[in-house]
Amino acid sequence: MGYLRSQASDEFDRWSECYDRSILQWLLFGPSHRALIRRIRSISADRPIDVLDVGCGTGVFARRIRTCLPNARVWGVDLVAGMLRQGLDRWSIAGDPTTPVQGDSERLPFASSSFDVVTCANSFHHYPDQERAVREMSRVLKPGGKLLLLDGFRDRPWGWLIFDCFVASFEGDVKHASRRRFRELFDQAGLGHIRQTVHNPPAPVVLNEGTAPVIPRPHHVIFHDRTLEHAASASQGS
Ligand SMILES: C[S@@+](CC[C@H](N)C(=O)[O-])C[C@H]1O[C@@H](n2cnc3c(N)ncnc32)[C@H](O)[C@@H]1O
């Protein structure tokens, strides 16, 4: 049986109370967030941007983005109400435009083409349908917007040992992708200029970056003119 959404809900509901005090904040999440913020800063050059953080947890990363990039408006989406609730003080600092939303990465509750940057840190291995989640993140990006997805990867022996053996022993059947799989998923979602950077803080994580197409590809074209229909199927076949 594959990993279920209810497993993530149960795990993070239980973990939410002490999540902010976990040693992983220091070992893994903090260094991951710093790597992402460096990348967002180099993309945005401090201009006003709209950022969505998928799997935002208690909002630690959203808060860090606001501190380092005061011109960013930040939304966070997370499946688990308990995680969002733990971060209420963080989210509700007066005048701070950060907005938490409860929702699923596979059905993002946002209109298409809404964000300049979508981030996802240390959460992707919990998504049962990863293909759909990347398509959703790509959908909500504005043309030319960036998806920055960081997660553990299992290619090297060290990564395999940490993620497939150690992490899986207490998180269950979570799915840490390989670098090649990340590229495939980005490619299938229509993201271009794919770039991958490996960080080791101390577990190996990969920061995957892709750019939404500037001219969206027409997925469904309904022709009323038979001549055009023939021309389209001929060009698809070529
Ligand atoms: C390890 S925490 C990472 C939190 C945050 N991104 C960080 O770096 O501190 C993983 C988060 O993913 C969330 N999550 C798991 N499955 C999800 C899903 N299908 N949709 C949205 N969030 C999900 C969990 O509730 C949890 O808050």
The ligand as an SDF file (V2000), in Angstrom:
LIG
                    3D

 27 29  0  0  0  0  0  0  0  0999 V2000
    8.6070   18.5000    7.7170 C   0  0  0  0  0  0  0  0  0  0  0  0
    7.2930   19.6490    7.6270 S   0  0  0  0  0  0  0  0  0  0  0  0
    8.0790   20.9990    6.7640 C   0  0  0  0  0  0  0  0  0  0  0  0
    7.4780   22.3370    7.1440 C   0  0  0  0  0  0  0  0  0  0  0  0
    8.1480   23.5450    6.4820 C   0  0  0  0  0  0  0  0  0  0  0  0
    8.0860   23.4940    5.0560 N   0  0  0  0  0  0  0  0  0  0  0  0
    9.5750   23.7130    6.9330 C   0  0  0  0  0  0  0  0  0  0  0  0
   10.5010   23.6350    6.1240 O   0  0  0  0  0  0  0  0  0  0  0  0
    9.7660   23.9590    8.1360 O   0  0  0  0  0  0  0  0  0  0  0  0
    6.2330   18.9890    6.3450 C   0  0  0  0  0  0  0  0  0  0  0  0
    4.8950   19.7230    6.2610 C   0  0  0  0  0  0  0  0  0  0  0  0
    4.1930   19.2480    5.1020 O   0  0  0  0  0  0  0  0  0  0  0  0
    2.8070   19.2180    5.4210 C   0  0  0  0  0  0  0  0  0  0  0  0
    2.1000   18.3360    4.4640 N   0  0  0  0  0  0  0  0  0  0  0  0
    2.1710   16.9880    4.3750 C   0  0  0  0  0  0  0  0  0  0  0  0
    1.3930   16.5450    3.3720 N   0  0  0  0  0  0  0  0  0  0  0  0
    0.8280   17.6400    2.7890 C   0  0  0  0  0  0  0  0  0  0  0  0
   -0.0500   17.8470    1.6850 C   0  0  0  0  0  0  0  0  0  0  0  0
   -0.5320   16.8090    0.9660 N   0  0  0  0  0  0  0  0  0  0  0  0
   -0.3980   19.1220    1.3630 N   0  0  0  0  0  0  0  0  0  0  0  0
    0.0870   20.1730    2.0740 C   0  0  0  0  0  0  0  0  0  0  0  0
    0.9080   20.0390    3.1400 N   0  0  0  0  0  0  0  0  0  0  0  0
    1.2880   18.7980    3.4820 C   0  0  0  0  0  0  0  0  0  0  0  0
    2.7790   18.7270    6.8420 C   0  0  0  0  0  0  0  0  0  0  0  0
    1.5610   19.0040    7.5000 O   0  0  0  0  0  0  0  0  0  0  0  0
    3.9660   19.4880    7.4440 C   0  0  0  0  0  0  0  0  0  0  0  0
    3.5620   20.7100    8.0040 O   0  0  0  0  0  0  0  0  0  0  0  0
  1  2  1  0
  2  3  1  0
  2 10  1  0
  3  4  1  0
  4  5  1  0
  5  6  1  0
  5  7  1  0
  7  8  2  0
  7  9  1  0
 10 11  1  0
 11 12  1  0
 11 26  1  0
 12 13  1  0
 13 14  1  0
 13 24  1  0
 14 15  1  0
 14 23  1  0
 15 16  2  0
 16 17  1  0
 17 18  1  0
 17 23  2  0
 18 19  1  0
 18 20  2  0
 20 21  1  0
 21 22  2  0
 22 23  1  0
 24 25  1  0
 24 26  1  0
 26 27  1  0
M  CHG  2   2   1   9  -1
M  END
$$$$
